Amino acid sequence: MKLRIEDDTLRLRLSESEVRDFAQKGRVAAVVHFGTGPQQQMTYALERASEASAAATVQVRFDATGLTVLVPNALATTWANTEQNGFSENLSLAEAQHLRVLVEKDLDCRH
């Protein structure tokens, strides 16, 4: 899974096998190591929001352990199981700021 952060935009691109894993397990994650200790790494993940969650839109969790993009169940199912290439969400933040979240399939070109 590729992570791109630029200004107030967060973009995840998943390979075909990662999309399959997400469809089956509801979560895919990757780790970036910055040093030798366990505190010197960052995990980033795409996760299907639980059925009990009332989340109707994409959400982002960020803490000391990493970054997780949470996707509502219906959107996750549609995206993972159809030809839909991607989806995006503009999240309102404090002080009139916004975070744009894009999630896309990074599929090989098929001619």
C-alpha positions, 0 to 999 in steps of 0.5 A: 500500500502506498501512502502519499501526504502532500499539504492537506491531502492524504492518499492511499493506493492499494494493489490488487492483492491488498484490495482483495485482503481488504475485502476479505479481512476489513483491514490492510496495514503497512509499517514504516521503520524509522529506527531500531526501536518499536517507538520508531515506526509508523503504521498506516492502515485502511480499515472498514468501520465496524457495523456498530459504528454510526460513521456515515463518512470516511474518518481518520484516526491519528495517534502515536502508533500511526494513521488509520483511515476508517471507511463506512461499511457500505462504501468499503464493500462497494469499492472493494467488490466493484470496478469503482477505482476510488473514492474521496472525502473532504473532512472538516477540521478546526479553524476552517481547515480541511483534509482531503482523503483519497483511496484508490486501486493501484491496478496494473494497466490492462490493454 
